[in-house]
Amino acid sequence: MAELPPAQRERLGALGVTAPEPAPGPAAPKPGGRAAAWERGVVAARAYLAREGTLTGVSQGHIERVEHEGQEHAVKLGVWLSNQRSRRAGLPADRAAVLAELGVI
């Protein structure tokens, strides 16, 4: 209704027509999105590596419990590692460097 001339808005207002509420914009990215999932995966991989000495024997179903940003998380480390290996060609250089440091790729 804002795009209508004032006279038309007045006439519509007299008839009881009101402007609709503006549509909500795109949702803001929620905290704890993909970047946080990456961080949790790295924390879990480092914890497992420190404890076991290698990341080569992580089973697909292994869950590593870690604390990240003050909260405890259950990271599906086996799945995370598998995903990182399969996506290695498209990873940004900084992430690929972290995985190389861990001995994943």
Beta strands, then each sheet from edge to edge (+ up, - down):
strand 1: 64-68
strand 2: 71-75
sheet 1: 1+ 2-
end
